[in-house]
Amino acid sequence: MKRSGGPRIVSLLLCGAIAAVAATAAAADEQAGGLGLSGPANDAAPEIELQLPTTPEKGIVRLTVKTDNPQIQLKRNVATIMTSQTTGVLIQDLICRAPCGAVVDGRKGEQFFFGGMNVIASDGFQLIDYSGNVEATVKEGNHGAFWGAVWGITLGVCAAVGGLTWAALGDVKAGLITGAVGVGMTVGGWVLYSKAGRTTVEFRPLSAN
């Protein structure tokens, strides 16, 4: 009896939908910290330069940035303006560029991150647990590893969903094999991102000069 191509057609449609969603998410992430490339932020209006308080206070730091890329920028997420029920525009404040040296007030628990033009943005972080002179060592993620991880995870999820669909619609053996391969690709993509594709940040206190 000739096997119907229905399961494969359904899985291909699901795969296309997943890839479209992943591409949209990657484009959106280009403007924010996290799994994406950070886009340009508007320069903040001139402000009175902050000074470190005489008595150290949690959340106020003089931040020195140590990195191999002088284009690394410290940014702060200010607000999100919703343009529809499901999408919005993230407003960012550009604070300084490496090596920085600026005094930053993070007492409100704002989300900061390191990014820049064509720089893979770091995960967001807070400064409320730090005080005084602090050094941030920023190691930029590898672009090849980042995009390899993005496509590995995308195709892996696609294959896993497609395999489960095949299995549910009757092609159990091929479905389970495809699903297992998809899970392996997803895990491998995440490991690649964690090890080489993400921009990492390490903080350490510095003695006052």
N, C-alpha and C positions, 0 to 999 in steps of 0.2 A: 504494500500500500504506500503510495507516495506521501511523504511527510509535508505538511503545510509549512509555508514560509512565514506564517503569522507571527510566531514567537520572535523571530529575528527582526521582522519589521517593527514590532512593538518595542523591542529592546533598542533598535537603532533610533527610533523616535525619542525614547527616554534619554539615550546617550546624547543626542543633539540638544535636548532641553537642558541637560546638566552642563554641557559645554557652554551653552549660551549664558546660563546663570553664572558660571565660573568666570567667563570673560567679562561680564558686567560687574561682578564683584571685584575683580582685579583692577578694572578701570576706576572704580570708586575708591579703592584702597590707595590709588596713586596720590590721593589728596590727603591722606591721614597716616598717623602712626600705626604700626602693626604690620600685618602681612601685606606689604605693598611698597610702592615707591612714593616718596613724599613729593608733592608738587610745590610750587612757589607760594610763599606767604607774603602778605602785604607788610611793608615795614611799619612798625608801630610809630605813633606820634612821639615826638621828643618828650621825655619825662625827666624829672629831677633824679639825678643819679643816687641810687640807694647806697648806704654805708652799713657795714657790719655794726651791730650794736655792741657796746662795751661789754655787756654780759651776754654770752652766747644764748641765742634763742632758737628753739627748734623751728625749722622751716625757713630760716634766713641763712643763706650760704653765699660765699664767694666761690663761684664755680670755675675751675680751670679744666679745660677739655684737652685731653691727650689723645691724638689720633694721627694716622698717616695721611689723612685727606683733609687739607685745609678748607675744603668747601663744606665740611660738616657744620650744621647749624643746630642750635638749641631753639626749639619752638614750644609754644604752649597752646593747647586747645582751649579756645575762649568760649565758643557757643556753636550750636547747630541751628541754622535757620531752615525750617521745613518748607520745601517747595511743593510737596504733595503729602498724602497720607503715609507714603512709604519711602520717600526720598527727601534728602535735605542737603544743604551746603554747609560744610564745616568751616568755621571762621578760626583762623590761627594767628597767633602773635609771634613774630620773629624776634627773639631776644638777643642773640649774639651768634657770632661765627667763631670757630676754633682759631686760636686757643681760648677765646672768651675772656674770663677774668672778671665778669660782671657779678655784682651782688644781686641775687634773685630771691624774691619773697614768695615762698610756696606754702605759707601758713594756712591758706584756705583749702589746701588739699587738691590744687589744680593738677591736671594731667599734663606732664611734659613729655617730649620725645626728641630724639635726634634724627634729623633728616637733611634735606637739601635737594637741589636739582640733580636728578639722576642718581640719587642716593637711596638705597633700600632703608626705609624708615625703621627705627628701633621700636620695640614695644613701649607703651606708655609707662611712666613712672611718676612717683610723687617725691617731694623733698621734705615732707613734714618730719621725717625721722633723722634729718641731718642738720648740722649747725656749724658755723665757723667756716674755715677754709676747707674745701672739698675738691678732690680731683676725680674727674670722670674719664675713664679709659674707654674709648669707643672703637670697637673693631667692626669695620664695615663688612656686611655680608657680600659674598661673591654673587655677581649677577647671573652667571651661568648656572650655579647651583640653585639660586632662587627660582629661576624660570623652569629649570629642570624639575624642581620640587613641585611647582605649581601644576605643570602638565602631568607629572607622575601621579599626583593626588587626583587631578581631574579625570584622567583616563582610568585610573584605578577604581574610583567610585563608579564611573560609567560602566566599566567591565563588571564590577560586583553587582550593580543593579541589573545590568543586562543578563548576567548569569542566573540570578535569582528569578528573573522573568522567564527565561528559557525553562528553568527547572519547574516553575509553577505551571507553565503551559504545556508540559509534557516531555521536553527534552532534558531529562534529569541529569544524565551523565555529562553531557556537554555543558549544561548550565552550572553544575557544581564545579567543574574544572575551570570554567571561565570566571566564576565567582571567586574561587580561591586565588587565581592569578590576579584578579582585581584587588583583593585584599592585600596581597603581597606588594603590589605596586603602590597602593595607598600608604602602607606602612613605610616602604622604602622612600617614598617622596617626603613623608614627614620627617624621617630620620635625616635625609639630605638637607632639608630646610633647617632643622635644629642644629646640625653640625657645621654647616658651611653657608647656608643661604640667608640666615638672619643676622641682623646687626645687633651686636651685644654691647652691653654697658656695664662696667664695674666701677663702683665708687669706693674711695678710701679717703680718710681724713688727712689733711696736711697740717703741719705745724705752722703757727702764725709766724710771719716774718718780723 
